[in-house]
Amino acid sequence: MPGFTALDGTELAYHVVGEGEPLVCLPGGPMRASAYLGDLGGLSRHRRLLQLDLRGTGDSAVPADPATYRCDRQVDDVEALRAHLGLERVDLLAHSAGGDLALLYAARHPRRIRTLTLVTARARALGIDFTEEHRREAAASRTAEPWFEAAFGAYERVWAGSVADADWDGFAAFFYGRWDTAAQAHAATEVEQTNERAADLYASFGAFEPAVARAVVATLEARVLLLAGAVDSGPLPRVAAAVAELFPRAELSVQPEAGHFPWLDDPRRFTETVMAFLDRER
């Protein structure tokens, strides 16, 4: 298993999937092991995916100081990986909560970014996040699904304050464009792949300074792709569009009938969209 040493001495691991030009991939969760990314819908046939296990997840070691789970304190880990790989600039892809880490990295090291691909990504680092109203809006588009009533009931109980595992598991279908066997198997791995303690600290107080990050990304020279799922709530496509407006060279792609994991819902379309962006003449 390839690995490297972070600045604080924590041993970190990354997984290499496929061959070709490198694409550094940051997982979401937050703090979920990168295994759930799989081969990103076959993207590994076109790029060598370097999937980082964030500290305390997957094959990476648990840090001595839990405070280093905070998102902004993991920016140094991404930079250490870049240096370890010997890359002057990186093509960086981030999913979900990994979007915050990628945005903070871009704000701190803007000249190290060649391209930035944000897949159904959060943007708390820029002061934009999804809300309960966003969740309800996306859910309302899926009332015809056979699982809707049970899943929405679980949503309602969680919004009311339920901490029961059954309720949190019960609305997983909303995160997928198709709640089929593959989606259910994918969802079933979330708990075992996630460091819950680290997840609680990831976005804790002090992690984000949106005004500072916005000022930097407003001058970012790198091209940026925001890929949203048409039926995803985090972010809604219109929220992803608002994030795109904060960059000088950003584009938005909304994948039809896709949820929070678009490479599972339509692998070919996902791969074609990402590769068309990455391969575009710079």
Secondary structure, DSSP 4 states (H G I P E B T S, - for coil): --EEE-TTS-EEEEEEES-SSEEEEE--TTTB-GGGGTTGGGGGGTSEEEEEE-TTSTTSPPPS-GGGGSGGGGHHHHHHHHHHHT-SSEEEEEETTHHHHHHHHHHH-GGGEEEEEEES--BGGGTB---HHHHHHHHGGGTTSTTHHHHHHHHHHHHTT---HHHHHHTGGGGSSS-SHHHHHHHHTHHHHB-HHHHHHHT-TTS--HHHHHHHHTT--SEEEEEEETT--TT-HHHHHHHHTTSTTEEEEEETT--S-HHHH-HHHHHHHHHHHHHS--
